Amino acid sequence: MDGVDRHLLALLQQDATQSYAALGRAVGLSAGATHERVRKLRERGVIRRTAVEVDPMAIGRGVLAFVMVDSTRWVGDSGNRFSAIPEIQEAHVIAGSASVLVKVRTSTTEQLQDVLRRIYAIDGVSGTQATVVLETFFERPVAP
């Protein structure tokens, strides 16, 4: 991966709907060469997917919480149980005092409480500690 690839990734993260011609002009390549570069980035798994970023507040998902999940045993193989809870956006096996860290978005704190109940129902889960976000300064994609 070279500087051109990194520049293309940064441009695509800003606006993935740009044409190959526009991307090419920005990085000094033809549209065809740009298309080939992007295709190779997809093939190598650098670009995993193209998605639309939705404002959670605009769709009624204004409650954001990070939940530390404690366990009585290894829950690293329970990813499918966590992913079955649609309000969980991310789940990470972590080192430290907890076993798993999850990012949850809901409409209300009552719905967050329901998510916590469903997390408790996962075999091996012994506790949770939820931190509710009051304000987000920023979120950024991974820098290429």
JOJORA-V891066 format. One record per pair of residues at least 6 apart in sequence whose C-alpha atoms are under 6 Angstrom apart, sorted by the first residue. I is the first residue (numbers start at 1). J is the second residue. If there is no record, write none. Layout:
BEGIN
<<I | J> <I | J>>
END
This chain:
BEGIN
<<6 | 144> <20 | 31> <20 | 34> <20 | 35> <21 | 31> <24 | 30> <24 | 31> <24 | 34> <41 | 47> <56 | 62> <60 | 107> <61 | 105> <61 | 106> <61 | 107> <62 | 107> <63 | 105> <63 | 106> <63 | 107> <64 | 104> <64 | 105> <64 | 132> <64 | 133> <65 | 104> <65 | 131> <65 | 132> <65 | 133> <66 | 102> <66 | 103> <66 | 130> <66 | 131> <67 | 101> <67 | 102> <67 | 129> <67 | 130> <68 | 98> <68 | 100> <68 | 101> <68 | 128> <68 | 129> <69 | 98> <69 | 99> <69 | 100> <69 | 127> <69 | 128> <70 | 98> <70 | 99> <70 | 125> <70 | 126> <70 | 127> <70 | 128> <71 | 124> <71 | 125> <71 | 126> <72 | 124> <72 | 126> <73 | 124> <87 | 104> <87 | 105> <88 | 103> <88 | 104> <89 | 103> <89 | 104> <90 | 102> <90 | 103> <91 | 101> <91 | 102> <92 | 100> <92 | 101> <93 | 99> <93 | 100> <94 | 100> <106 | 112>>
END
